[in-house]
Structure formats: C-alpha cells, structure tokens
C-alpha cells in the first residue's frame, strides 16, 4: 500500500514530505447512555476512516470504559456498526487491564481482537504502551 504525504516548505523553500501516523484511543463509555459517548466513538471511527482512506498509518485501540464498545459496535443495528466494519482492520486491540476493570473482558475475548498488555502496570494484566506509540511516531488522539 502506498502512503500519501503532505508536502510542506520550510523557510528556505525546501519541500519535504511528511507522513502521518495516528493512534486513536476510544475511552468513552457506552454504558453512560449519552449522546456524547456515541458522538465520541462515532468521531473516533470517522477519524480512523479518514486516515485509512488517505493511505495513512492509523491504529485504533479501546481503553478504559471504552473497552465496552466492542460488544455494542458488533451489533448490526447499532448506528456506528457500518463505520466500525469499515475500520475493523485498523483496530489494534483492546486494553487487557481496562477490560478487566470495566467488565469488557468476555466481549473482548469473543471479538477476536488482541488484548494489549505492552505496559505492565502493577496490579493489572497490562495496558497499551502510549510511550511506545509516541516513540514510534504516532500522534495519539483520544475520544
């Protein structure tokens, strides 16, 4: 797959090509029952769709109470289901420790997505490493 880039010029007029890498974290809680939570996950998925369609490097992770979204988004009658299906291949996984704490472990395991444990936080089964993402050049976007 080819990656597009944004061409920019520095003060001397030299052009360079900058590619974008985005890590999208979904933290909103579907159990809140609010339109805000739905708006956040919808916009997270829409951002992933935008990056994907432009050929940019994008990854989506579900953290915190956001680990509960997998079961909801998998339902065909959910308003964001079709969009979720479009970016499913960009979902890196679900925070293992967060799924444990917020009750999303069973749905996370059934979904087939990876349970991410790269940051061995004491007292947890592990969370994604935001440090690794930033070192790898990702801009972290939270929803």
C-alpha angles and dihedrals in degrees: 000000000000120000121221122217140202111242114218136171127225124215091280093053094252111149122221135180118232121191121202128230117189130187111195117201119197110206102155118116119237089197091066088077091214129137087230092064091049090046091053096050091043091052092045090054092043090053090050089049091051094050092044094051091050090054094247126144109261134164130184126208132181113220137168114359086345088082086079092066097078094075092046097046091049091063110100092219094055113114092233097041097102092049091047089053090053093056101030090109089061095055106111092189150268129298105257096205093045092049088054094050098041098041099251098117098102095049090042092055093045091050093065092230119135118265101227117221104160095127109057098208110187113257093022138085087242140279134224115281110243087183091061091049093053093044088052089056101258123146106222115224119188127204 
